[in-house]
Amino acid sequence: METNTNIDWANLSFGYMKTDYNVRCTYKDGKWGEIEVSESEHLNIHIAATCLHYGQEIFEGMKAFRGKDGKIRIFRMDENAKRIQRSANGIMMAPIPEDLFSEMVKKVVKLNERFIPPYGSGASLYIRPLEIGMTAQVGVKPATEYTFLIFVTPVGPYFKEGFKPTKVAIYREYDRAAPCGTGRWKVGGNYAASLSAGERAKSEGYSAVLYLDPKEKKYIDECGPANFFAIKDGVYITPKSGSILPSVTNMSLQQIAKDLGIEVECRPIEITELTECQEAAECGTAAVATPISRIDDVEAGKSYTFGSDDEAGPVTTQLYNRLRAIQLGDEPDTHNWVTIVE
Ligand SMILES: *Cc1c(COP(=O)(O)O)cnc(C)c1O
């Protein structure tokens, strides 16, 4: 297939760009219908739909890559399929069957093949599945009709700095999730809850907000759109908490760490423990792993620093390189994480 020669692949931002097609499926009368292919960038939604009033919206994010061998690889699609089912059950929406999810992902990637950035560009095709409640009602209860759709868009790195250390802020006056709330599901509302702190962080020169556990404000939870890990005396430590979103990237980095003989601990991490860590990073599909050189606990007037300001630490670098290599097909996919789209 021809490639789209008008796109400046090396300078893509993490933004939206129109592609050729999206795919959609409707849940109605207790079942999912046929997959529809659409060229429209718009949806026709009833003004009383539950997604507009009561936040019945869940989403996913994953990437497809073009390898040196020219093949298209989608990373850990099955984990995203399982996670969107948990999110659906979490806020009483119709779960999407796993095989329907993967069929639609493969289809939308293939249909937009000319938007997959070439190998070596550092860019990738971002895949955004979302589900919304469509039933027109004013009473607070789950919808009976749902739309599930997937669009794709080519993206560059999430942080324009690339794989360079960033600073993050802890603000004790904001939470993104409640202790027994929706933090463990990929719900749009969690992002609404994080906007205010996120904009403040940006205006104060930070790349992201690092949230503490909403109950005691004693343990580290995660960053707004990414999980957190640190390297403490050669051990990969990452928070265990009921209010964080289980990141597929984090899960993968933990496995890679184990493969490399690095010990992994998933447990509550007290903020004070940061003083004993040599490296820190945030991880997620968008950013892969972004090293953190400094965490400012703003209201507490404390700072924690890790390694150098302009270079990632050795363990973070090793994990990052291995994950990228598997995604691109440069290293063997020993855990069967990759789906090749024919
Ligand atoms: C999506 C998301 C992540 C990252 O998850 P990945 O599966 O690695 O992309 C982390 N935290 C939150 C709150 C998220 O919504």
PDBQT file of the ligand as one rigid body, heavy atoms in Angstrom, charges set to zero:
ROOT
HETATM    1  C1  LIG A 401      -4.156   4.524  30.404  1.00  0.00    +0.000 C 
HETATM    2  C2  LIG A 401      -3.619   4.878  31.731  1.00  0.00    +0.000 A 
HETATM    3  C3  LIG A 401      -2.341   4.485  32.160  1.00  0.00    +0.000 A 
HETATM    4  C4  LIG A 401      -1.378   3.772  31.263  1.00  0.00    +0.000 C 
HETATM    5  O1  LIG A 401      -1.775   2.480  30.910  1.00  0.00    +0.000 OA
HETATM    6  P1  LIG A 401      -1.117   1.745  29.676  1.00  0.00    +0.000 P 
HETATM    7  O2  LIG A 401      -1.920   0.512  29.530  1.00  0.00    +0.000 OA
HETATM    8  O3  LIG A 401       0.286   1.457  30.018  1.00  0.00    +0.000 OA
HETATM    9  O4  LIG A 401      -1.236   2.657  28.517  1.00  0.00    +0.000 OA
HETATM   10  C5  LIG A 401      -1.946   4.819  33.446  1.00  0.00    +0.000 A 
HETATM   11  N1  LIG A 401      -2.746   5.508  34.265  1.00  0.00    +0.000 NA
HETATM   12  C6  LIG A 401      -3.973   5.907  33.893  1.00  0.00    +0.000 A 
HETATM   13  C7  LIG A 401      -4.795   6.675  34.853  1.00  0.00    +0.000 C 
HETATM   14  C8  LIG A 401      -4.446   5.608  32.622  1.00  0.00    +0.000 A 
HETATM   15  O5  LIG A 401      -5.663   6.027  32.261  1.00  0.00    +0.000 OA
ENDROOT
TORSDOF 0
